[in-house]
Every structure is written in structure tokens, then in C-alpha cells.
Amino acid sequence: MSTLAVRDTSVLTGRSLHHILRSPDTIITTVMMPIAFLLLFVYVFGGAMSAGSGSYVNYLMPGILVITVATGISYTSFRLFADMQAGIVGRLRSMPIARSSVLWAHVLTSLVANLVSVVIVIAVALVMGFRSSAGIGSWLGAAGIMLLFTLTLTWIAIIPGLTARSSDGAVAFSYPLIFLPFVSSAFVPTATMPGPLRWFADHQPVTPLVDSLRSLLAGQPASADLWAGLAWCLGILIVAYVVATTIYRRRMS
């Protein structure tokens, strides 16, 4: 990325972050759903769940973090859609700025906003009894996984942000992503699921990511499925990036 692109991206990212600061209800809305799930599963369903001998809130946290990001990236799509509809992207196109900076500003804003949401959810979980024996290295590993996962979902969110015909359509894509952790090891071990459902849970991208996060947060080496989870993320990220940038170039040509 050129110096001009870095400068333009920095300016546009600052603009997007300023909008979030002026409307903190965006962050509040983002964290409400994962916190609600956290409260529901720990205090209502927790006693009935079979997740081993450890604390259920510790078992649950990786899945809640994944849901937090899946919820948050819907606002990335909505913000880009709003800029498209308001003609802001078109006006920026007529200015002497790097075209790539428009998309990257939304991507970086998504990373920052989701980081804040994840920190808030972890803080609530700590109040509820979540504890981690992870060292600095394990926390950095978990942060790296979450960063890659957020970046992947963000580039997926860019696509409906560019192509949706309504604000509802711009955010509707996130619903399957929010549902996917429920058919994974996020809430219960996949061994407790019936055959076909277990097969799906074991062969979708959320399960290896959740299992790896759970191991790292427990201060243990990442699970053997880590590479599978990273491969899923990198493969989807590359495809989403190519599709999103192709659509963007066509829209701006």
C-alpha cells in the first residue's frame, strides 16, 4: 500500500470511528446479543449442559466471542451500504484519493469496533466467573485467531454492503453466521450430537476455531484442528477479498 493510500485510509478510518463515537449505541447493540446468550446459557441452561468437569462459562466463552464478532460485522455492511446510498462513496471517487482507501477504512473500523465489543463481553464474563490461566503467549495466540476471524467476516460483510438493495438486506447476511456457532462445539461437545449433525459440526470452520481458542484460554497448547480453522479462514478471506474488490471496481468504473 502506497504512502498516499495509507494517509487516505487513515483519514477515512478516523471519519468512520468518529461516527461510532457519536453513536455509541452501535457498540451497545452489538454486545447485547452475545451478553444475552452468555447470561442465558450460564444461568438458565448451564446446569443442564454436559461440557466436562470445568466451569461452563469457561467452556462457553470462545463461542460467545465468535458470536460477538458475527454480530458486529453486520454494522460494517450497514455503514458501507449507508455511504453508498448517500452518495458519499461516489463523491470520494471524484476526489484525488486512493480508491482502495474507501474499503480499507471500513475494514479497519470494523476491526477496532469489534475489538471494543470483545473487550466488553470479556469484562462481563469475568464478572460472571470466567477465569483464564493463559499466559501472555496464549492470549496473543487467541487474539491472533480472533483478528483473522474478524478480518475474514469483515470482507464477507463488504460484499452485501456494496450490493444490497436495502438496509435490511445489508445486515441479513449475518444471521447464518450468528447461527453457525450453535451447530458447533461452542455450546456443547460435538460428541453429544446425533450423527449427521455431529458430522456437520466437526467439518465446519467454527468448531476448530472455537476448540483452539478454548485450549489457548485454558493455558494449553492449541488443539490439533487449529490449522484446519486457519485454512478455513484464509481460504474464505481470499475469496471474499477478491469478490469484494472486483465488485467495488465495477461499481466505481
C-alpha positions as MATLAB code, in Angstrom:
seq = 'MSTLAVRDTSVLTGRSLHHILRSPDTIITTVMMPIAFLLLFVYVFGGAMSAGSGSYVNYLMPGILVITVATGISYTSFRLFADMQAGIVGRLRSMPIARSSVLWAHVLTSLVANLVSVVIVIAVALVMGFRSSAGIGSWLGAAGIMLLFTLTLTWIAIIPGLTARSSDGAVAFSYPLIFLPFVSSAFVPTATMPGPLRWFADHQPVTPLVDSLRSLLAGQPASADLWAGLAWCLGILIVAYVVATTIYRRRMS';
ca = [
       0.000    0.000    0.000;
       1.416    3.388   -1.039;
       2.005    6.308    1.299;
      -0.968    8.104   -0.290;
      -3.229    5.104    0.287;
      -2.084    4.813    3.916;
      -2.767    8.506    4.510;
      -6.199    8.396    2.855;
      -7.132    5.209    4.683;
      -6.119    6.794    7.988;
      -8.278    9.875    7.342;
     -11.342    7.867    6.280;
     -10.918    5.445    9.187;
     -10.869    8.397   11.554;
     -14.113    9.616    9.979;
     -15.821    6.244   10.488;
     -14.581    5.919   14.064;
     -15.803    9.443   14.794;
     -19.284    8.394   13.660;
     -19.169    5.438   16.043;
     -18.092    7.669   18.932;
     -21.023    9.962   18.171;
     -23.346    6.944   18.171;
     -22.154    4.589   20.949;
     -25.470    2.711   20.751;
     -23.878    0.804   17.860;
     -21.400   -0.844   20.220;
     -24.095   -1.324   22.873;
     -26.396   -3.048   20.372;
     -23.535   -5.216   19.163;
     -22.712   -6.577   22.621;
     -26.300   -7.004   23.800;
     -26.890  -10.267   21.927;
     -23.705  -12.109   22.989;
     -24.147  -10.930   26.586;
     -27.764  -12.115   26.498;
     -26.593  -15.530   25.240;
     -23.927  -15.593   27.938;
     -26.472  -14.921   30.676;
     -28.994  -17.362   29.213;
     -26.646  -20.306   28.785;
     -24.714  -19.845   32.023;
     -27.595  -19.147   34.404;
     -30.540  -20.875   32.698;
     -29.157  -23.774   30.651;
     -25.731  -24.160   32.251;
     -26.799  -26.725   34.822;
     -28.221  -28.981   32.125;
     -25.297  -28.743   29.715;
     -22.704  -31.519   29.560;
     -19.354  -29.874   28.898;
     -16.976  -31.696   31.213;
     -15.989  -31.039   34.800;
     -14.743  -27.452   34.347;
     -16.648  -24.202   34.660;
     -19.296  -23.920   31.973;
     -18.691  -20.189   31.492;
     -15.053  -21.012   30.650;
     -16.226  -23.601   28.135;
     -18.743  -21.183   26.653;
     -16.552  -18.104   26.204;
     -14.863  -18.943   22.867;
     -18.243  -19.438   21.208;
     -19.575  -16.207   22.707;
     -16.573  -14.320   21.348;
     -17.236  -15.740   17.887;
     -20.896  -14.672   18.117;
     -19.791  -11.189   19.241;
     -17.803  -10.726   16.042;
     -20.515  -12.273   13.854;
     -22.977   -9.781   15.316;
     -20.640   -6.810   14.990;
     -19.725   -7.193   11.332;
     -23.353   -6.624   10.286;
     -22.751   -2.955   11.138;
     -19.761   -2.915    8.787;
     -22.052   -3.891    5.958;
     -24.664   -1.364    7.066;
     -22.154    1.511    7.286;
     -20.813    0.807    3.798;
     -24.353    0.480    2.418;
     -25.299    3.814    4.006;
     -22.263    5.503    2.435;
     -23.158    4.040   -0.953;
     -26.786    5.160   -0.719;
     -25.863    8.646    0.480;
     -23.509    9.093   -2.450;
     -20.507    9.560   -0.174;
     -18.521    6.835   -1.926;
     -19.322    8.448   -5.274;
     -18.120   11.835   -4.061;
     -14.942   10.307   -2.682;
     -14.383    8.713   -6.078;
     -14.227   12.173   -7.685;
     -11.504   13.261   -5.266;
      -7.770   12.598   -5.722;
      -7.595    9.768   -3.175;
      -6.599    6.133   -3.364;
      -9.697    4.141   -4.289;
      -8.690    1.227   -2.079;
      -8.759    3.504    0.973;
     -12.570    3.578    0.992;
     -12.895   -0.168    1.587;
      -9.886   -0.436    3.874;
     -11.252    2.349    6.076;
     -14.398    0.296    6.658;
     -12.295   -2.817    7.294;
     -10.108   -1.105    9.903;
     -13.147    0.474   11.547;
     -14.679   -2.987   11.813;
     -11.536   -4.368   13.465;
     -11.464   -1.555   16.054;
     -15.203   -1.664   16.788;
     -15.200   -5.444   17.194;
     -12.145   -5.278   19.449;
     -14.053   -2.923   21.762;
     -17.076   -5.249   21.705;
     -14.943   -8.304   22.524;
     -13.293   -6.498   25.447;
     -16.703   -5.507   26.857;
     -18.004   -9.079   26.579;
     -14.879  -10.474   28.282;
     -15.315   -7.937   31.095;
     -18.911   -9.089   31.647;
     -17.775  -12.728   31.576;
     -15.152  -12.004   34.246;
     -17.901  -10.660   36.497;
     -19.846  -13.885   35.841;
     -16.912  -16.069   36.881;
     -14.873  -16.555   33.726;
     -11.245  -17.226   34.547;
      -8.285  -17.962   32.302;
      -4.931  -19.484   33.190;
      -3.459  -18.451   29.839;
      -0.118  -16.721   29.717;
       0.800  -13.794   27.509;
       1.734  -16.071   24.615;
      -1.584  -17.913   24.725;
      -3.534  -14.640   24.917;
      -1.615  -13.310   21.920;
      -2.382  -16.528   20.040;
      -6.079  -16.227   20.872;
      -6.007  -12.562   19.832;
      -4.409  -13.526   16.523;
      -7.128  -16.082   15.828;
      -9.852  -13.552   16.644;
      -8.170  -10.920   14.468;
      -8.027  -13.264   11.468;
     -11.620  -14.375   12.062;
     -12.807  -10.760   12.289;
     -10.908   -9.792    9.148;
     -12.453  -12.726    7.272;
     -16.011  -11.887    8.289;
     -15.413   -8.195    7.593;
     -14.500   -8.821    3.967;
     -17.576  -11.026    3.667;
     -19.604   -8.093    5.058;
     -18.174   -5.746    2.412;
     -19.930   -7.723   -0.337;
     -23.555   -7.139    0.794;
     -22.566   -3.603    1.747;
     -21.783   -2.996   -1.925;
     -24.618   -4.994   -3.472;
     -27.638   -4.834   -1.118;
     -30.776   -3.011   -2.241;
     -31.961   -2.189    1.279;
     -30.525   -1.721    4.751;
     -32.257   -4.918    5.870;
     -30.580   -6.801    3.054;
     -27.222   -5.339    4.028;
     -27.364   -6.872    7.516;
     -29.374  -10.054    6.826;
     -26.273  -11.949    5.659;
     -25.007  -12.039    9.262;
     -27.903  -14.176   10.538;
     -26.492  -17.505    9.256;
     -23.074  -16.531   10.645;
     -24.588  -15.924   14.086;
     -26.413  -19.259   13.891;
     -23.349  -21.287   12.792;
     -21.720  -21.432   16.276;
     -24.864  -23.138   17.595;
     -24.077  -26.082   15.302;
     -20.507  -26.411   16.502;
     -18.596  -27.202   19.687;
     -19.311  -23.697   21.004;
     -22.014  -24.704   23.487;
     -21.610  -28.471   23.914;
     -19.047  -31.052   22.732;
     -19.886  -32.346   19.281;
     -19.725  -35.909   20.643;
     -23.118  -35.301   22.292;
     -24.804  -34.550   18.941;
     -26.635  -37.045   16.712;
     -24.693  -38.487   13.769;
     -25.428  -36.164   10.802;
     -25.380  -33.046   12.984;
     -22.116  -34.121   14.569;
     -20.564  -34.662   11.132;
     -21.553  -31.138   10.076;
     -20.333  -29.623   13.350;
     -16.970  -31.360   13.019;
     -16.486  -30.225    9.415;
     -17.398  -26.547    9.511;
     -14.966  -23.686   10.246;
     -16.290  -22.568   13.641;
     -15.565  -25.793   15.537;
     -11.753  -25.891   15.034;
     -11.513  -22.157   15.795;
     -13.583  -22.475   18.969;
     -11.666  -25.546   20.137;
      -8.343  -23.778   19.553;
      -9.477  -20.668   21.410;
     -10.741  -22.799   24.297;
      -7.386  -24.573   24.604;
      -5.414  -21.325   24.495;
      -7.627  -19.586   27.065;
      -7.171  -22.590   29.335;
      -3.395  -22.171   29.114;
      -2.977  -25.288   26.991;
      -1.474  -25.742   23.504;
      -3.884  -25.016   20.671;
      -5.862  -28.021   19.507;
      -4.684  -30.060   16.547;
      -7.538  -28.596   14.493;
      -6.007  -25.102   14.619;
      -4.516  -25.452   11.145;
      -7.878  -26.529    9.760;
      -9.521  -23.449   11.279;
      -6.811  -21.150    9.945;
      -7.073  -22.746    6.498;
     -10.844  -22.165    6.506;
     -10.343  -18.506    7.446;
      -7.571  -17.831    4.942;
      -9.437  -19.556    2.107;
     -12.677  -17.665    2.774;
     -10.758  -14.409    3.298;
      -9.020  -14.660   -0.081;
     -12.259  -15.441   -1.912;
     -14.204  -12.675   -0.119;
     -11.437  -10.138   -0.753;
     -11.279  -10.941   -4.481;
     -15.073  -10.836   -4.874;
     -15.468   -7.626   -2.843;
     -12.688   -5.715   -4.631;
     -13.958   -6.894   -8.030;
     -17.484   -5.676   -7.264;
     -16.087   -2.394   -5.930;
     -14.029   -1.745   -9.065;
     -17.055   -2.419  -11.265;
     -19.264   -0.130   -9.188;
     -16.665    2.641   -9.312;
     -15.788    2.303  -13.024;
];
